[in-house]
Amino acid sequence: MAESSNANAMVSGLKVSDILLPHPSLPNSMCLGPRSSESPAHLISCEANRIPFVNQNLDLTSWADCLRAWPNPPEGWVTWYTRVSKTHYATWETTGIADALSLSLSPLEKNENILKTIGYFWSDALNCFMFGHGPMTPTLLDVAMITGLDIASPSPSAFKLPKVPFTLSSKTECTSWGAYLKRYMKTKGPVTEREHTAFLNFWLEHFIFCGPSLAPTKNYLSLAYELAKGTRLGLGKLFLGEVYRSLQLMSVKLFSQRTVKTGGPWWFIQLWAQLYFQNQIPDFPPLTTCTFPDTDGREIRCTSYGQALYGLPGSRLIPKEAAGWFQIFFQGLSNPLFFPYTESENFENPVSFRLDSFADDASTRHLFSIMIRPCFLPVGMSTSNRITKPGYESYQPVVVARQLGLGQVPPHFFLHHLTASRAELPDILTGQRCYTFFDALAIPIPNNLSFTTTTDGFETWWTMWKTHAFRRALGPSLKQLDAEYDTTHQEQDGPEPKQADGSPFTFLPPAPVVLFCRNSPSLKQVIMQGQPISPKSASKNKASSGSVAPRASTQARKAVRKVAARKTLKRKAPVQDNLQTSTEENSSEDEHSHRRDMNPGDSERSTTQSQTDSPSSTRQSLLTFDPESIEPAAPKASEGPSLEMVHGPLQRLKALLSSSIETLVENPEAIKGILDEIQPHLPMTLRVKLWPAATLSAFKSGVQSARQRITLRRAQLPLRADIAEKCQRLNEKKTALDAKTDTSANNAELETLRKELESLEEKVRMTKQLIQEKEAFIARSREEAQGLTADLKTDLAEIRELSGQLVTGKDEDDEAEIAEVDRIRADALRALDEFLQKNLLCKLLNVALDSRL
């Protein structure tokens, strides 16, 4: 392991001792390096005005389409997840995607007020948010703790992913995720490799990377196929690279005053911000008490930070709340939460990284060493995508050491001096070396490490940053976000930064690209050179005037020229030629335009060297102190050679160099001795040309091997002729075979028939399902008919019984009968009345007669 580490240090110039530094006051704690002893004035001059909140008008309407790609599960997804997980959950655990896949079971509410303001604080030069209390950024620790994705396995590369042996529908055939799900989700039979791949492709595109197309694409199809086969990939590194790239594309949109609709994993940025700013969220619940839905929709206890954060409520865009969050980010926190994972023992996941058993778990400490190590994160998993090509993003945890439980020191941005901050990768070899550039740098982690969030000399570094970047008044920005913001107590702008001599501090004009160390060599150049570039030498780059970035350091330029001389000796190296050819053939004008937008420094470096002012004048225009006060001026080299002093040695050197190359590689000491003698008297251009000749012994084995190969090749000329003749005959046979077995048309017809068969099978499946439904309906109808018949008979019997109780006849007949009887009664009554009246009259007459008598 030590040999690997030393080998890596020779390539990168970075050592383990540069990364883990002893803490000055806490014996069991460490600080995270590499450490810088220089003023950040040049970095601030290049990048401070490029942070969007510093010079951009805040317009929340420009974010209208940015959050459309959101990982909420469509109808039927949970059913599909349940079906596939029964067969492949063990595979998901093996590949490290089981925890992240479980998040897709729950919808996630957007917090638009956080997301539409936090982006204004992103620095795409340092890949971190610049808040008022200091820099913060999503790290590999956050990726592991929130999603559980694998960060230890090799980084996936678009160039190394296999071709998928089957085709899936394109966006034109499946215009929505719902249509895609209906096409590929089966309900019966085993889960095939094709269905599993389609499922994971859905998950990667819609739930993880949230592509802006809002519909199925093939950008991650090969990656899904590899995961479906059970291949372990560093998906967590790719995920964090895509997070950084989404924020970088957002910055480009803001600088160009265009609508932000980049898509991307904004859901993760929301979870990350809510976790680290939980003390600013009203009624923020204890995460250990949160619940998460299972496949049946029942709320269960959360097993990870990701599940706990998924259940937090969201918020629609409210200008007043958005302004409140902007104020929090701008002013910073008096007691920020840098290390929020103190309760990780209460969650089962991730099982691979256990902070609660840090001292006893070697695998956890190994993962921690990966989290704190700088690296190049992969970006882009499609070689055919015209917008996002395979590339890399810089991961520099040194700027946020407190988030990793380590002491914060003034950071030295080693990767910026080493190479461009981001770029596309042209071929498989460059990509493979890029993603493994620091893998051999194994960092031993003490098992008694005590986590801390302290600083050591960082306050001075950050105070200068804050003075320069946060110099504008907050009130006008809040007014742009919230028209009703009260400006009666609006604060004033801070004083403009001054240099030590009282002159204004010089900011380079804002640009949508990284200017800091813009002239650093390209990554491909660094990889193919394999030259050491130490942090100390790289950090001494001189600043340039105007909008031109500083040139690479003198030592770095010497290294480039040394390798150029070596390439002259090895100009027939096939790998380099192929790489150059691949780079030159890299596609269309649109792609070149995109590369210029992403890293225009590459194209400029390939055409001409930028013009710069003198290093001393540039330093004085950017630094706020006199460099000579801390560093004495370097002695000046002689303006020109003394021919009398060097003529004789140069003649001897010329005679030595006229010897055969075999003699020179055997004993270059004489050349080195002459160069050591006359070097101070030579012009720089001649020194650069002559000095590689003193290192010819390094090519001894190569020259000897080359000579042996040349001799063998000449001896093998008859063999080559024989092979060529046999190859010619073989080609003729192959041509004849192709003519007889040309199956291209048959293959096309076969593919058409297969598609037709697949369509017919789908129709048969649907027809069978309809038949089953009809048969079930008929069976239910028969059962219902029998039940109705029994009910009908019961009702009829009841009706008969009730009918027997009815009185027969008609009311008219009965009324007529009653009328007849009543008539008899009436006749009798009349007769009686007549009789009584007659008797009464008789009595009256008798009485009258009696009275007369």
Salt bridges, closest charged atoms under 4 A:
ASP18 OD2 - LYS15 NZ 3.77
GLU47 OE1 - ARG50 NH1 2.37
GLU112 OE1 - LYS116 NZ 3.52
GLU112 OE2 - ARG316 NH1 3.79
ASP124 OD1 - ARG50 NH2 2.77
ASP124 OD2 - ARG422 NH1 3.97
ASP150 OD2 - ARG232 NH2 3.12
GLU195 OE2 - ARG83 NE 2.91
GLU226 OE1 - LYS229 NZ 2.95
ASP294 OD2 - ARG298 NE 3.20
ASP296 OD2 - ARG298 NH2 3.37
GLU348 OE2 - ARG301 NH2 2.18
ASP356 OD1 - ARG354 NE 3.31
GLU393 OE2 - ARG245 NE 2.65
GLU393 OE2 - ARG422 NE 2.74
GLU424 OE2 - HIS594 NE2 3.61
GLU424 OE1 - ARG595 NH1 3.28
ASP439 OD1 - ARG373 NH2 3.64
ASP456 OD2 - ARG35 NH1 2.89
GLU496 OE1 - ARG471 NE 3.72
GLU496 OE2 - ARG472 NH1 2.69
ASP590 OD2 - ARG386 NH2 2.04
GLU591 OE2 - LYS389 NZ 2.74
ASP602 OD1 - ARG605 NH2 2.10
GLU604 OE2 - ARG518 NH2 2.75
GLU662 OE2 - ARG707 NE 2.16
GLU666 OE1 - LYS700 NZ 3.21
ASP676 OD2 - LYS672 NZ 3.24
GLU677 OE1 - ARG652 NH2 3.77
ASP722 OD2 - LYS726 NZ 3.93
GLU725 OE2 - ARG729 NH1 3.06
ASP738 OD1 - LYS734 NZ 2.51
GLU758 OE2 - ARG194 NH1 3.62
GLU762 OE2 - ARG765 NH2 2.55
GLU820 OE2 - ARG823 NH2 2.10
ASP822 OD1 - ARG825 NH2 2.62
ASP827 OD2 - ARG823 NH1 3.30
ASP827 OD1 - ARG830 NH2 1.96
